[in-house]
């Protein structure tokens, strides 16, 4: 009878170890599932921020093109001063004392 009790005790001990292992696996799976949910929420937040940034990027591109157009038109309207500089230099050379 003692032998049966020892064998039964060994089997219950081994069964208990397996049961604890199964509980630990469930806890690990739950933690993993929680981490996945957190990551999905963070991904959603990042996507929202990315959409806002893209919209701002398009807006700045439009502003940049309009400013380029304005600068190019103003550059076209500005007259060259090189001929005026030459005439001033010629005048100074002729009539001013050195």
MMTF fields as JSON, N, C-alpha, C and O atoms, coordinates in Angstrom:
{
  "mmtfVersion": "1.0.0",
  "mmtfProducer": "UNKNOWN",
  "numBonds": 391,
  "numAtoms": 392,
  "numGroups": 98,
  "numChains": 1,
  "numModels": 1,
  "chainsPerModel": [1],
  "groupsPerChain": [98],
  "chainIdList": ["A"],
  "bondAtomList": [4, 2, 8, 6, 12, 10, 16, 14, 20, 18, 24, 22, 28, 26, 32, 30, 36, 34, 40, 38, 44, 42, 48, 46, 52, 50, 56, 54, 60, 58, 64, 62, 68, 66, 72, 70, 76, 74, 80, 78, 84, 82, 88, 86, 92, 90, 96, 94, 100, 98, 104, 102, 108, 106, 112, 110, 116, 114, 120, 118, 124, 122, 128, 126, 132, 130, 136, 134, 140, 138, 144, 142, 148, 146, 152, 150, 156, 154, 160, 158, 164, 162, 168, 166, 172, 170, 176, 174, 180, 178, 184, 182, 188, 186, 192, 190, 196, 194, 200, 198, 204, 202, 208, 206, 212, 210, 216, 214, 220, 218, 224, 222, 228, 226, 232, 230, 236, 234, 240, 238, 244, 242, 248, 246, 252, 250, 256, 254, 260, 258, 264, 262, 268, 266, 272, 270, 276, 274, 280, 278, 284, 282, 288, 286, 292, 290, 296, 294, 300, 298, 304, 302, 308, 306, 312, 310, 316, 314, 320, 318, 324, 322, 328, 326, 332, 330, 336, 334, 340, 338, 344, 342, 348, 346, 352, 350, 356, 354, 360, 358, 364, 362, 368, 366, 372, 370, 376, 374, 380, 378, 384, 382, 388, 386],
  "bondOrderList": [1, 1, 1, 1, 1, 1, 1, 1, 1, 1, 1, 1, 1, 1, 1, 1, 1, 1, 1, 1, 1, 1, 1, 1, 1, 1, 1, 1, 1, 1, 1, 1, 1, 1, 1, 1, 1, 1, 1, 1, 1, 1, 1, 1, 1, 1, 1, 1, 1, 1, 1, 1, 1, 1, 1, 1, 1, 1, 1, 1, 1, 1, 1, 1, 1, 1, 1, 1, 1, 1, 1, 1, 1, 1, 1, 1, 1, 1, 1, 1, 1, 1, 1, 1, 1, 1, 1, 1, 1, 1, 1, 1, 1, 1, 1, 1, 1],
  "groupList": [{"groupName": "UNK", "atomNameList": ["N", "CA", "C", "O"], "elementList": ["N", "C", "C", "O"], "formalChargeList": [0, 0, 0, 0], "bondAtomList": [1, 0, 2, 1, 3, 2], "bondOrderList": [1, 1, 2], "singleLetterCode": "X", "chemCompType": "L-PEPTIDE LINKING"}],
  "groupTypeList": [0, 0, 0, 0, 0, 0, 0, 0, 0, 0, 0, 0, 0, 0, 0, 0, 0, 0, 0, 0, 0, 0, 0, 0, 0, 0, 0, 0, 0, 0, 0, 0, 0, 0, 0, 0, 0, 0, 0, 0, 0, 0, 0, 0, 0, 0, 0, 0, 0, 0, 0, 0, 0, 0, 0, 0, 0, 0, 0, 0, 0, 0, 0, 0, 0, 0, 0, 0, 0, 0, 0, 0, 0, 0, 0, 0, 0, 0, 0, 0, 0, 0, 0, 0, 0, 0, 0, 0, 0, 0, 0, 0, 0, 0, 0, 0, 0, 0],
  "groupIdList": [1, 2, 3, 4, 5, 6, 7, 8, 9, 10, 11, 12, 13, 14, 15, 16, 17, 18, 19, 20, 21, 22, 23, 24, 25, 26, 27, 28, 29, 30, 31, 32, 33, 34, 35, 36, 37, 38, 39, 40, 41, 42, 43, 44, 45, 46, 47, 48, 49, 50, 51, 52, 53, 54, 55, 56, 57, 58, 59, 60, 61, 62, 63, 64, 65, 66, 67, 68, 69, 70, 71, 72, 73, 74, 75, 76, 77, 78, 79, 80, 81, 82, 83, 84, 85, 86, 87, 88, 89, 90, 91, 92, 93, 94, 95, 96, 97, 98],
  "secStructList": [7, 2, 2, 2, 2, 2, 2, 2, 2, 2, 2, 2, 2, 2, 2, 2, 2, 2, 2, 2, 2, 2, 2, 2, 2, 2, 2, 2, 2, 2, 2, 2, 2, 2, 2, 2, 2, 2, 2, 2, 2, 2, 2, 2, 2, 2, 2, 2, 2, 2, 2, 2, 2, 2, 2, 2, 2, 2, 2, 2, 2, 2, 2, 2, 2, 2, 2, 2, 2, 2, 2, 2, 2, 2, 2, 2, 2, 1, 7, 7, 7, 2, 2, 2, 2, 2, 2, 2, 2, 2, 2, 2, 2, 2, 2, 1, 7, 7],
  "xCoordList": [0.8, 0.0, 0.853, 0.506, 1.966, 2.823, 3.369, 3.503, 3.686, 4.221, 3.214, 3.591, 1.938, 0.892, 0.753, 0.536, 0.877, 0.756, 1.931, 1.756, 3.111, 4.288, 4.139, 4.406, 3.716, 3.52, 2.433, 2.586, 1.336, 0.254, 0.739, 0.357, 1.557, 2.122, 3.023, 3.005, 3.819, 4.709, 3.883, 4.182, 2.829, 1.974, 1.249, 1.113, 0.789, 0.117, 1.115, 0.767, 2.328, 3.344, 3.613, 3.672, 3.774, 4.008, 2.794, 2.948, 1.596, 0.378, 0.285, -0.135, 0.673, 0.681, 1.648, 1.352, 2.795, 3.774, 3.195, 3.33, 2.544, 1.919, 0.806, 0.663, 0.025, -1.061, -0.509, -1.055, 0.564, 1.182, 1.745, 1.683, 2.288, 2.808, 1.697, 1.88, 0.54, -0.583, -1.104, -1.457, -1.153, -1.603, -0.629, -1.051, 0.651, 1.652, 1.529, 1.705, 1.222, 1.044, -0.149, -0.082, -1.243, -2.425, -2.117, -2.556, -1.372, -1.012, -0.123, -0.285, 0.816, 1.679, 0.859, 1.098, -0.111, -0.952, -1.789, -1.966, -2.301, -3.091, -2.228, -2.664, -1.028, -0.12, 0.212, 0.266, 0.431, 0.731, -0.451, -0.267, -1.666, -2.86, -3.011, -3.383, -2.731, -2.809, -1.782, -2.075, -0.596, 0.433, 0.025, 0.276, -0.604, -1.07, -2.121, -2.078, -3.058, -4.091, -3.472, -3.864, -2.508, -1.829, -1.113, -1.162, -0.452, 0.259, -0.715, -0.416, -1.865, -2.854, -3.365, -3.562, -3.578, -4.017, -2.946, -3.256, -1.703, -0.619, -0.502, -0.216, -0.721, -0.674, -1.764, -1.526, -2.96, -4.047, -3.688, -3.943, -3.09, -2.69, -1.653, -1.729, -0.69, 0.363, -0.218, 0.205, -1.18, -1.803, -2.548, -2.511, -3.228, -3.938, -2.957, -3.205, -1.851, -0.846, -0.251, 0.009, -0.039, 0.527, -0.417, 0.037, -1.718, -2.685, -2.61, -2.644, -2.507, -2.412, -1.135, -1.149, -0.05, 1.217, 1.147, 1.654, 0.533, 0.403, -0.418, -0.081, -1.501, -2.324, -1.52, -1.608, -0.751, 0.086, 1.159, 1.507, 1.674, 2.703, 2.142, 2.792, 0.948, 0.325, 0.057, 0.249, -0.383, -0.657, 0.618, 0.605, 1.71, 2.964, 3.499, 4.117, 3.266, 3.68, 2.942, 3.538, 1.631, 0.85, 1.346, 1.493, 1.603, 2.106, 3.463, 3.746, 4.295, 5.614, 5.514, 6.231, 4.632, 4.493, 3.957, 4.402, 3.007, 2.486, 3.566, 3.664, 4.369, 5.445, 6.494, 7.059, 6.764, 7.711, 7.19, 7.94, 5.896, 5.295, 5.401, 5.726, 5.127, 5.204, 6.621, 6.822, 7.598, 8.982, 9.429, 10.169, 8.991, 9.394, 8.773, 9.425, 7.53, 6.919, 7.587, 7.781, 7.939, 8.619, 10.021, 10.49, 10.688, 12.004, 11.902, 12.784, 10.839, 10.642, 10.385, 10.787, 9.72, 9.362, 10.529, 10.538, 11.493, 12.637, 13.567, 13.9, 13.987, 14.87, 16.327, 16.676, 17.134, 18.556, 19.193, 18.861, 20.087, 20.748, 22.168, 22.89, 22.567, 23.951, 24.218, 25.298, 23.266, 23.492, 23.546, 24.332, 22.719, 22.749, 24.073, 24.609, 24.593, 25.878, 26.996, 27.911, 26.915, 27.938, 27.893, 28.934, 26.709, 26.608, 27.089, 27.739, 26.797, 27.27, 28.786, 29.431, 29.344, 30.802, 31.443, 32.444, 30.863, 31.386, 31.299, 32.238, 30.21, 30.029, 31.067, 31.676, 31.263, 32.248, 33.651, 34.456, 33.935, 35.263, 35.482, 36.585, 34.457, 34.606, 34.645, 35.515, 33.736, 33.527, 33.992, 34.01, 34.338, 34.788, 36.314, 37.003, 36.773, 38.226, 38.716, 38.054, 39.839, 40.39, 41.224, 41.76],
  "yCoordList": [-1.188, 0.0, 1.267, 2.266, 1.205, 2.361, 2.695, 3.865, 1.653, 1.861, 2.596, 3.486, 2.23, 2.884, 4.351, 5.215, 4.621, 5.999, 6.845, 8.012, 6.255, 6.969, 7.234, 8.345, 6.225, 6.388, 7.426, 8.277, 7.353, 8.327, 9.737, 10.697, 9.871, 11.162, 11.739, 12.94, 10.848, 11.286, 11.789, 12.83, 11.023, 11.448, 12.756, 13.603, 12.923, 14.187, 15.356, 16.464, 15.102, 16.145, 16.56, 17.75, 15.575, 15.857, 16.566, 17.504, 16.116, 16.776, 18.221, 19.1, 18.458, 19.83, 20.728, 21.895, 20.186, 20.957, 21.33, 22.467, 20.356, 20.644, 21.679, 22.549, 21.594, 22.55, 23.962, 24.921, 24.09, 25.403, 25.944, 27.144, 25.055, 25.472, 25.982, 26.959, 25.325, 25.755, 27.114, 27.95, 27.34, 28.633, 29.732, 30.828, 29.451, 30.432, 30.766, 31.918, 29.744, 29.985, 30.894, 31.799, 30.658, 31.5, 32.944, 33.868, 33.144, 34.497, 35.157, 36.338, 34.389, 34.927, 35.298, 36.332, 34.447, 34.73, 35.979, 36.785, 36.149, 37.337, 38.592, 39.612, 38.529, 39.671, 39.992, 41.157, 38.952, 39.134, 39.788, 40.704, 39.314, 39.898, 41.364, 42.198, 41.681, 43.068, 43.943, 45.083, 43.41, 44.161, 44.403, 45.474, 43.405, 43.558, 44.656, 45.486, 44.674, 45.711, 47.093, 48.038, 47.214, 48.497, 48.946, 50.118, 48.005, 48.339, 48.791, 49.728, 48.147, 48.543, 49.958, 50.74, 50.286, 51.633, 52.658, 53.732, 52.326, 53.244, 53.412, 54.506, 52.34, 52.415, 53.347, 54.143, 53.255, 54.146, 55.601, 56.467, 55.871, 57.234, 57.754, 58.895, 56.907, 57.311, 57.588, 58.528, 56.779, 57.003, 58.329, 59.039, 58.673, 59.948, 61.114, 62.09, 61.002, 62.061, 62.152, 63.246, 61.007, 60.992, 61.678, 62.396, 61.464, 62.134, 63.642, 64.383, 64.103, 65.539, 66.116, 67.2, 65.382, 65.854, 65.918, 66.864, 64.937, 64.939, 66.136, 66.78, 66.434, 67.584, 68.878, 69.754, 68.998, 70.182, 70.267, 71.355, 69.124, 69.087, 69.604, 70.396, 69.165, 69.63, 71.132, 71.844, 71.605, 73.028, 73.845, 74.869, 73.406, 74.139, 74.089, 75.047, 72.98, 72.906, 73.939, 74.609, 74.068, 75.065, 76.473, 77.293, 76.754, 78.066, 78.335, 79.457, 77.315, 77.462, 77.785, 78.651, 77.095, 77.363, 78.774, 79.457, 79.216, 80.571, 81.606, 82.615, 81.367, 82.32, 82.33, 83.381, 81.18, 81.141, 81.934, 82.653, 81.798, 82.558, 84.055, 84.829, 84.461, 85.878, 86.409, 87.494, 85.648, 86.111, 86.173, 87.078, 85.226, 85.255, 86.455, 87.069, 86.792, 87.958, 89.245, 90.157, 89.342, 90.548, 90.658, 91.761, 89.531, 89.577, 90.053, 90.76, 89.674, 90.112, 91.618, 92.285, 92.145, 93.564, 94.462, 95.64, 93.949, 94.748, 94.98, 94.052, 96.238, 96.599, 96.396, 96.444, 96.175, 95.993, 97.35, 98.359, 97.364, 98.611, 98.705, 99.65, 97.752, 97.755, 98.942, 99.529, 99.311, 100.467, 101.755, 102.648, 101.86, 103.05, 103.146, 104.241, 102.038, 102.035, 102.487, 103.202, 102.068, 102.478, 103.974, 104.628, 104.513, 105.961, 106.749, 107.782, 106.302, 106.981, 106.93, 107.921, 105.806, 105.674, 106.591, 107.251, 106.625, 107.521, 108.973, 109.739, 109.357, 110.719, 111.055, 112.124, 110.125, 110.361, 110.472, 111.286, 109.649, 109.712, 111.047, 111.593, 111.576, 112.805, 114.043, 114.896, 114.158, 115.434, 115.503, 116.595, 114.482, 114.546, 114.547, 113.977, 115.202, 115.266, 113.974, 113.377, 113.596, 112.351, 112.573, 111.619],
  "zCoordList": [0.0, 0.0, 0.0, -0.63, 0.714, 0.768, -0.611, -0.969, -1.388, -2.719, -3.596, -4.358, -3.495, -4.277, -3.879, -4.729, -2.6, -2.136, -2.643, -2.992, -2.679, -3.175, -4.665, -5.125, -5.425, -6.866, -7.138, -8.015, -6.384, -6.529, -6.187, -6.856, -5.176, -4.784, -5.876, -6.143, -6.51, -7.586, -8.768, -9.352, -9.113, -10.231, -9.936, -10.819, -8.713, -8.373, -8.409, -8.817, -7.989, -8.041, -9.486, -9.796, -10.367, -11.785, -12.396, -13.178, -12.038, -12.532, -12.063, -12.815, -10.83, -10.308, -11.055, -11.308, -11.404, -12.174, -13.536, -13.987, -14.191, -15.486, -15.35, -16.209, -14.289, -14.071, -13.878, -14.423, -13.111, -12.917, -14.228, -14.493, -15.037, -16.347, -17.244, -17.97, -17.198, -18.02, -17.573, -18.406, -16.259, -15.741, -16.153, -16.524, -16.093, -16.486, -17.975, -18.373, -18.802, -20.23, -20.473, -21.304, -19.753, -19.924, -19.554, -20.239, -18.486, -18.078, -19.13, -19.436, -19.68, -20.73, -21.964, -22.587, -22.315, -23.469, -23.232, -24.145, -22.026, -21.715, -21.785, -22.319, -21.261, -21.338, -22.794, -23.187, -23.582, -24.991, -25.708, -26.51, -25.416, -26.023, -25.617, -26.443, -24.371, -23.914, -24.636, -24.997, -24.84, -25.554, -27.003, -27.557, -27.61, -28.984, -29.063, -29.971, -28.131, -28.121, -27.952, -28.636, -27.045, -26.845, -28.115, -28.489, -28.767, -30.009, -31.092, -31.832, -31.196, -32.191, -31.917, -32.847, -30.645, -30.298, -30.663, -31.179, -30.396, -30.737, -32.246, -32.731, -32.984, -34.446, -34.953, -35.861, -34.375, -34.773, -34.515, -35.351, -33.348, -33.018, -34.011, -34.465, -34.338, -35.265, -36.646, -37.319, -37.073, -38.377, -38.4, -39.404, -37.304, -37.242, -37.339, -38.048, -36.623, -36.673, -38.079, -38.579, -38.707, -40.055, -41.045, -41.936, -40.895, -41.769, -41.592, -42.574, -40.352, -40.09, -40.711, -41.293, -40.576, -41.129, -42.65, -43.252, -43.267, -44.725, -45.188, -46.182, -44.464, -44.821, -44.69, -45.551, -43.634, -43.448, -44.527, -44.984, -44.926, -45.962, -47.281, -47.964, -47.642, -48.875, -48.815, -49.802, -47.66, -47.498, -47.678, -48.361, -47.076, -47.208, -48.64, -49.104, -49.338, -50.736, -51.565, -52.408, -51.325, -52.061, -51.753, -52.66, -50.49, -50.113, -50.744, -51.164, -50.81, -51.402, -52.89, -53.392, -53.582, -55.02, -55.256, -56.178, -54.432, -54.617, -54.32, -55.018, -53.302, -52.994, -54.091, -54.393, -54.691, -55.804, -56.985, -57.644, -57.247, -58.344, -58.075, -58.976, -56.844, -56.499, -56.668, -57.212, -56.203, -56.314, -57.765, -58.151, -58.561, -59.968, -60.689, -61.533, -60.369, -61.009, -60.544, -61.348, -59.284, -58.814, -59.403, -59.685, -59.589, -60.225, -61.663, -62.15, -62.34, -63.717, -63.773, -64.726, -62.757, -62.762, -62.362, -62.718, -61.647, -61.209, -62.384, -63.12, -62.554, -63.657, -63.248, -62.068, -64.223, -63.981, -63.662, -64.284, -62.711, -62.318, -62.852, -62.532, -63.648, -64.143, -65.059, -64.994, -65.91, -66.794, -65.991, -66.304, -64.959, -64.107, -63.367, -63.195, -62.939, -62.244, -63.186, -62.776, -64.44, -65.409, -65.645, -65.7, -65.783, -66.029, -64.819, -64.984, -63.639, -62.434, -62.377, -62.035, -62.702, -62.665, -63.707, -63.432, -64.891, -65.936, -65.491, -65.708, -64.884, -64.399, -63.345, -63.374, -62.407, -61.358, -61.928, -61.475, -62.924, -63.538, -64.247, -64.202, -64.893, -65.653, -64.773, -64.953, -63.839, -63.167, -61.713, -61.146, -61.139, -59.74, -59.701, -60.548, -58.699, -58.557, -57.91, -57.061, -58.326, -57.795, -56.591, -56.026]
}
